[in-house]
Amino acid sequence: MREGHPAASRRLTLERYLELGHVLIAPHGMPGSLVDRALEAVGRRRRVVAQVQHFVTVPFLLAASDLVVTCPATVAAPFGLRATRPPVELGLDRASAVWHERAHDDPGHRWLRARLAGIGATSRA
């Protein structure tokens, strides 16, 4: 959310979060996201009022409105946006990888997967 947003001065409860107007970043134009799936898991829905294909337009939308976006804090910070932890568990402590079956036995690909798995295990420790 932008600095000075009316919701910035209060604790962001799930009820308040759901009342806000949300911007959905949908790179492929498809509705739904990690946030929407997490909310569905607890029987809730957010109010999406704008959908964009890339984050680059979001700071302009937020600066001129009381809309909010759910994104990584590292993405929001360079644009002067206020980062607040969303009041729903997004399951970001898990990671997965997908690859084409023809790369499954490739030595270089196996090496890369092993390194990435090691990094993930280290960062969770």
C-alpha positions, 0 to 999 in steps of 0.5 A, spaced: 500 500 500 502 507 499 505 511 504 499 515 507 494 509 506 488 509 511 489 502 512 496 503 514 495 506 521 491 500 523 493 492 524 491 489 518 486 484 520 483 479 515 477 482 515 480 489 513 484 486 508 478 483 505 474 490 505 480 493 501 480 494 493 486 489 491 490 489 484 491 482 481 498 482 478 496 476 472 502 476 467 498 471 463 492 474 464 489 469 468 485 470 474 487 467 481 493 467 484 497 464 490 493 469 494 486 467 492 488 460 493 490 461 500 484 465 501 479 460 498 482 455 503 479 458 508 473 460 505 474 467 503 475 472 497 478 478 496 475 484 492 479 485 486 478 491 482 484 492 477 488 486 474 494 488 470 499 484 467 506 486 470 508 489 476 511 496 473 504 499 472 502 497 480 506 503 483 502 508 479 495 505 481 497 505 488 499 512 488 493 515 486 488 510 490 487 506 496 488 500 492 493 495 495 497 489 492 500 483 495 507 482 493 514 481 496 516 486 500 523 486 496 519 488 490 515 494 493 520 497 497 524 500 491 517 504 489 516 507 496 510 502 497 509 500 505 509 493 506 505 489 511 504 482 512 498 479 509 493 476 514 493 469 511 498 464 510 501 464 503 505 457 504 511 461 501 516 456 506 515 451 500 518 451 494 518 446 488 521 445 481 518 443 474 522 440 468 521 437 462 522 429 462 528 429 457 532 433 462 531 429 468 537 425 467 541 430 464 548 431 468 548 438 468 541 439 470 541 434 475 547 438 478 543 444 478 537 441 481 542 438 487 545 445 488 538 448 488 535 443 493 541 444 498 540 452 498 533 451 499 535 446 505 540 451 508 535 457 507 530 453 511 534 451 517 
